[in-house]
Amino acid sequence: MSEASVAVHADPDLLAQAVAARLVVKLLDAQADRGQASVVLTGGRIAAAVYRAVAKLPARDAVDWSRVDLWWGDERFLPAGDPERNETQARAALLAALPIDPARVHPMPASDGPAGNDPEAAAAGYAEELARAARPGNAALPHFDVLMLGVGEDGHVASVFPEHPVHHDNRPVSAVRGSPKPPPVRTTLTLPTINTAEEVWLVAAGADKARAVGMALAGAGPVQLPAAGVHGVSRTLWLLDRAAAAGVPPRFRSLR
C-alpha cells in the first residue's frame, strides 16, 4: 500500500489542466514500459474539466490512443446516451475527439443494454469483461495504470457511499441500490478492485470537499468515509485546488 501524497493547485481550472498533463505523461510512460496503457475514468464536474483539458493539449497526440484501454469506476444505471451517465460525459468531453479503438472502450452497462434493467446482472457482466482482459497472474482484473476518482462531500468515491452495504461486497463490481445521491441505482467497482490500480488519483475541487478530504487524510475509517480506504499499489495522489485542500493535515507536503 502506497503512502498518500498531496498536490495543490490554485483553482479548479489550473487543477484540471495539471491533472490533464499528468494523465498524458502517465499514458506515455505506460506505453513506453508495456506497449499499451489502461486508465479508469470517473465522472463529475472536475472530471469533465480534466477531459476537456486533455482534448486541448497538443501533447495528447503523442499518445497512441489506439493502444489505450478505457474503463469506468462507476456508472449511473440509466439508458445509453443519458446525459447523466459518466460514459456520455466522457465521450462528449474527450473520447469523440480521439482516435480510440472502440474495442478498447469499456463502458459499464446501461439500463437498456443486454442485461436489461437488472443492475446485479449488469455488475456481473462488467466483472466478466474485466476478467476477459485480466493481466497474467490475476484471473479477475486487468492492469490499471491509473484510476481516477472524484471525492464527494460525504467522502464517497466511485459509487461507494458511507455505511452502504457495498462495503461488504468483495466482488470486483457491485450493484448499488438506494444511493443517497440520485439516481438511486448504480454500478461501481468495489474498494478491493480500486486498490489494485498502480496509481490512484483522487481529484477534488471546492470548499465543500475540504472536510471530507481532511478527514480522509487524517485517517478516518473507510466505512464511514470511503475515500480514506483508497490507495494505489505504487502511488496514491490527492490532486486538489486550494479550497478543497483547506483541511489537509500539516504533515502532508503540498506541491504547488
C-alpha positions in Angstrom: 0.0 0.0 0.0 1.4 3.4 -1.0 1.6 6.5 1.2 -0.6 9.3 0.1 0.9 12.5 -1.3 -0.9 15.8 -2.0 -0.6 18.3 -4.8 -2.4 21.6 -4.5 -3.2 24.0 -7.4 -4.6 27.5 -7.1 -8.0 27.0 -8.6 -10.2 24.4 -10.4 -9.1 25.5 -13.9 -5.4 25.1 -13.0 -6.2 21.8 -11.3 -7.9 20.4 -14.4 -5.0 21.5 -16.6 -2.5 19.9 -14.2 -4.3 16.6 -14.0 -4.7 16.5 -17.8 -0.9 17.0 -18.2 -0.2 14.3 -15.6 -2.5 11.9 -17.4 -0.9 12.3 -20.8 2.5 11.8 -19.2 1.3 8.7 -17.4 -0.1 7.2 -20.5 3.1 7.9 -22.4 5.2 6.3 -19.7 2.9 3.2 -19.6 3.1 2.8 -23.3 6.9 3.1 -23.2 7.0 0.4 -20.5 4.3 -2.0 -21.6 3.4 -1.0 -25.2 -0.1 -0.1 -24.0 -1.9 1.8 -21.3 -5.1 1.4 -19.2 -7.0 4.1 -17.4 -10.1 4.1 -15.2 -12.3 7.2 -15.7 -14.6 8.9 -13.3 -17.4 11.4 -13.6 -18.4 14.8 -12.2 -17.6 18.5 -12.9 -13.9 18.4 -12.3 -13.6 15.2 -14.3 -15.3 16.8 -17.3 -12.9 19.8 -17.0 -10.0 17.4 -17.0 -11.2 15.6 -20.1 -11.7 18.9 -21.9 -8.2 20.0 -20.9 -6.8 16.7 -22.3 -8.6 17.3 -25.6 -6.9 20.8 -25.9 -3.4 19.6 -25.1 -1.1 19.4 -28.1 0.8 16.7 -26.3 -2.2 14.4 -26.4 -1.2 13.5 -29.9 2.0 11.9 -28.6 -0.2 9.2 -27.0 -1.1 6.2 -29.2 -4.8 6.2 -28.3 -5.4 3.0 -30.3 -3.4 1.3 -27.5 -5.3 2.8 -24.5 -7.9 0.8 -22.7 -10.6 2.9 -21.0 -12.7 1.6 -18.1 -15.1 3.3 -15.7 -15.0 3.3 -11.9 -18.8 3.6 -11.6 -21.9 4.5 -13.5 -25.4 5.6 -13.1 -27.7 2.8 -14.2 -29.5 4.7 -16.9 -30.2 4.2 -20.6 -27.3 4.5 -23.0 -26.7 8.1 -24.0 -28.4 9.6 -21.0 -26.7 12.9 -20.2 -26.3 11.8 -16.6 -24.1 8.8 -17.4 -20.4 9.2 -16.8 -19.8 7.5 -20.2 -21.9 10.1 -22.0 -19.9 12.9 -20.3 -16.5 11.4 -21.2 -17.5 10.8 -24.8 -18.7 14.4 -25.3 -15.7 16.0 -23.5 -12.9 13.8 -24.8 -13.4 10.5 -26.5 -15.2 11.9 -29.6 -12.0 13.8 -30.3 -9.6 10.9 -30.1 -8.7 8.1 -32.5 -9.6 5.4 -30.0 -10.1 1.7 -30.8 -13.8 1.1 -30.0 -12.9 -2.4 -28.8 -10.8 -0.8 -26.0 -13.6 1.4 -24.7 -15.3 -0.5 -21.8 -18.3 1.4 -20.5 -20.4 0.0 -17.7 -23.7 -1.5 -18.9 -26.7 0.8 -19.4 -30.2 0.0 -18.1 -31.4 -0.6 -21.7 -28.5 -2.9 -22.5 -28.3 -6.7 -23.0 -28.5 -7.3 -19.2 -31.8 -5.5 -19.1 -33.0 -3.4 -16.2 -31.1 -5.5 -13.7 -28.1 -3.8 -12.0 -26.9 -7.0 -10.5 -26.7 -8.7 -13.9 -25.0 -5.6 -15.2 -22.4 -5.6 -12.5 -21.7 -9.3 -13.1 -21.4 -8.7 -16.8 -18.8 -5.9 -16.2 -16.9 -8.2 -13.9 -16.8 -10.8 -16.7 -15.5 -8.1 -19.1 -12.7 -7.2 -16.6 -11.8 -10.9 -16.3 -11.5 -11.3 -20.1 -8.9 -8.5 -20.1 -7.1 -9.8 -17.0 -3.4 -9.5 -16.7 -1.2 -12.6 -16.3 -1.3 -13.9 -12.8 -4.6 -12.2 -12.0 -7.7 -14.1 -13.1 -10.2 -11.3 -12.3 -8.7 -7.9 -13.2 -6.7 -6.2 -15.9 -3.7 -3.9 -15.1 -4.9 -0.3 -14.3 -2.1 2.2 -14.8 -4.1 5.0 -13.3 -7.5 5.1 -11.7 -9.1 8.5 -11.2 -11.7 9.2 -8.6 -13.8 12.2 -7.6 -14.5 12.8 -3.9 -18.0 13.5 -2.7 -18.9 16.0 0.1 -19.6 12.9 2.2 -16.3 11.3 1.3 -17.7 8.8 -1.2 -15.7 7.6 -4.1 -17.0 6.0 -7.3 -20.4 4.9 -6.0 -19.1 3.5 -2.7 -21.0 5.6 -0.1 -20.6 5.8 3.6 -22.1 3.0 5.6 -23.5 1.4 2.4 -23.8 -2.4 2.1 -21.4 -2.3 -0.9 -18.6 -2.2 1.7 -19.3 -5.9 2.4 -19.2 -6.9 -1.2 -15.8 -8.4 -2.2 -16.8 -9.0 -5.8 -14.9 -6.8 -8.4 -18.1 -4.9 -9.3 -21.2 -4.3 -7.3 -24.7 -3.1 -8.0 -25.8 -0.2 -5.8 -29.4 0.3 -4.8 -30.6 3.1 -2.6 -27.8 5.5 -3.4 -28.0 8.7 -1.2 -27.3 10.7 -4.4 -29.6 10.4 -7.4 -30.1 8.3 -9.4 -30.6 5.7 -6.7 -29.4 2.7 -8.8 -25.8 2.4 -10.0 -22.9 0.1 -10.6 -19.5 0.5 -9.1 -16.0 -1.0 -8.8 -15.6 -2.1 -5.2 -12.8 -0.8 -3.0 -10.7 -4.0 -3.3 -10.8 -3.6 -7.1 -10.0 0.1 -6.9 -7.0 -0.6 -4.7 -5.4 -2.9 -7.4 -4.6 0.1 -9.6 -0.9 1.0 -10.0 -1.8 4.6 -9.2 -5.0 6.1 -7.7 -5.6 9.8 -8.2 -8.3 11.5 -6.0 -9.3 14.7 -7.6 -11.3 17.3 -5.7 -12.1 21.0 -6.1 -14.2 23.4 -3.9 -14.6 24.3 -0.3 -17.5 21.8 0.0 -14.9 19.0 -0.3 -12.5 20.3 2.3 -13.9 18.5 5.3 -14.1 15.1 3.6 -10.5 15.5 2.2 -9.1 16.5 5.6 -10.8 13.6 7.4 -9.7 11.1 4.8 -6.1 12.2 5.0 -6.3 12.3 8.8 -7.1 8.6 8.9 -10.9 8.3 9.2 -12.4 4.8 8.8 -13.2 3.7 5.3 -16.7 2.5 6.1 -17.6 5.9 7.4 -15.5 7.7 4.8 -14.8 5.6 1.7 -12.1 8.0 0.4 -10.0 7.1 3.4 -9.9 3.4 2.3 -8.5 4.1 -1.2 -4.8 3.6 -2.2 -2.8 2.7 -5.2 -0.3 -0.1 -5.3 2.6 2.3 -6.1 1.1 5.7 -5.7 -1.9 7.4 -4.0 -2.1 11.0 -5.2 -4.6 13.6 -4.0 -4.9 16.4 -6.6 -6.7 19.4 -5.1 -7.4 23.1 -5.5 -6.7 25.4 -2.6 -10.3 25.4 -1.4 -10.5 21.6 -1.2 -7.1 21.5 0.5 -8.1 23.7 3.4 -8.3 20.8 5.8 -5.3 18.8 4.7 -3.2 17.8 7.8 0.1 19.7 8.1 2.2 16.5 7.8 1.4 16.2 4.1 3.8 18.1 1.9 1.9 20.0 -0.8 3.4 20.5 -4.2 2.5 23.9 -5.6 
